[in-house]
Amino acid sequence: MGEELEELVKRIKAKDLKEEAKKRGIKTACVKKINLAKQLPREVVEELSSKSKE
């Protein structure tokens, strides 16, 4: 899952990832994109990744 998650995260803009994290009450200050993604539900990360492709 780790490498696959990294590939998904590479396609997502940091701003989008942080917005989703904030909606769920996850702290975003000084947190790397990959660590934010690990805290979010898998389906959210996949959805953000698919939006970034468009």
Secondary structure per residue as TSV (DSSP state, phi and psi in degrees):
chain	resnum	aa	ss	phi	psi
A	1	M	-	360.0	-30.7
A	2	G	H	-60.3	-50.4
A	3	E	H	-68.3	-38.5
A	4	E	H	-64.4	-41.6
A	5	L	H	-63.5	-41.0
A	6	E	H	-60.1	-40.7
A	7	E	H	-64.5	-40.4
A	8	L	H	-63.9	-44.1
A	9	V	H	-64.8	-34.1
A	10	K	H	-60.4	-29.3
A	11	R	H	-84.9	-12.0
A	12	I	S	-96.0	136.7
A	13	K	-	-72.6	141.5
A	14	A	H	-58.4	-38.4
A	15	K	H	-59.5	-45.4
A	16	D	H	-64.3	-41.2
A	17	L	H	-64.4	-42.6
A	18	K	H	-66.3	-37.9
A	19	E	H	-61.9	-43.8
A	20	E	H	-64.7	-39.8
A	21	A	H	-64.8	-42.6
A	22	K	H	-62.9	-37.5
A	23	K	H	-59.0	-29.5
A	24	R	T	-100.7	8.3
A	25	G	T	76.4	21.2
A	26	I	-	-91.4	130.8
A	27	K	-	-66.6	138.3
A	28	T	-	-117.3	-6.5
A	29	A	T	-70.3	127.9
A	30	C	T	57.5	36.7
A	31	V	-	-118.0	132.1
A	32	K	-	-70.8	154.4
A	33	K	H	-55.4	-43.1
A	34	I	H	-63.8	-37.2
A	35	N	H	-71.2	-35.2
A	36	L	H	-63.8	-44.6
A	37	A	H	-61.1	-37.1
A	38	K	H	-65.9	-26.9
A	39	Q	H	-85.9	-18.0
A	40	L	S	-87.9	153.7
A	41	P	-	-60.0	144.5
A	42	R	H	-55.1	-42.0
A	43	E	H	-64.1	-31.2
A	44	V	H	-68.0	-43.9
A	45	V	H	-63.1	-42.4
A	46	E	H	-65.1	-39.3
A	47	E	H	-65.1	-44.3
A	48	L	H	-62.7	-39.6
A	49	S	H	-63.7	-42.7
A	50	S	H	-68.6	-33.1
A	51	K	H	-67.7	-35.5
A	52	S	H	-68.6	-24.6
A	53	K	H	-70.6	-31.7
A	54	E	-	-69.8	360.0
